[in-house]
């Protein structure tokens, strides 16, 4: 029996993956719109999603630190093991840095983030248009870096499954049948 | 106790300003636009946002001894609106918001001033924005000063009363209907 990730880790992984996909797509779409009530609504939703994801990622990180991931297959070369470890921690770092940069950007642009329109987050930065534009660049850069890493992550998972034919992907897949 | 004469003079002056009204009443007239501010505060999906009107002008007649005779007219050219973003400023000038092409100026003309005590006054008057004239009244606090007096207050409006934010913007779901106009007006004494 190959060790699997815990059900909690699997649930958090896929929930956050879907959330990031939604927030990322929304971010790309909303910035292209002309000012309208829809645009303002989507910006609010994007920020609410970002704060929610940040909280989920903190929970997930806490879980990960207290529940070690199952070991990688012995057949993996040392260099690939190292690459896998580095890229996973880089993914965590980006998942935290991206919502943080969005929050800071929003403050610098003069818009406080109010989670679900109810819970105001403090503005860590005062309004500063130039800084807001710089943080927008940072937010975009971090997102495209994440996109590149997610592509790599997905490609590696598929390689493990279809080429190496090991359990690295399947141990993160939800198991619907009783075992 | 013996004080040098100069100190006594300064003390007398301070007392005179401190007891505004009566024999030392100063009538204020010129609105110091550079020292004054007219802003607004509204809520967008739970986020409080502040804006400013960068340009405005006005007349202000106020004699603390005869507050009932006070009057004011303030005009705000709406093209000077600052909502916080360039995109927002352009939108605010559009037909659905202030329609500045057809209605370039918002105007307040007072009709009466009622003392509320402790340097507070209830100011009534007519506010015209985008061709819609509405009766409004709001409290104002008067703060006397040696070279200028300030008049601070705010009034809460329902933007739909003035047709501000029509069509797709008319719902309060995105931009709240309630808008608070906050002002700090500084006036200099009239030349004797």
Interface residues (C-beta under 8 A of the other chain):
Chain A: X35 X36 X37 X40 X41 X44 X109 X110 X111 X112 X113 X114 X116 X117 X118 X120 X127
Chain B: X44 X45 X46 X47 X48 X49 X84 X85 X87 X88 X90 X91 X168 X169 X171 X173 X174 X175
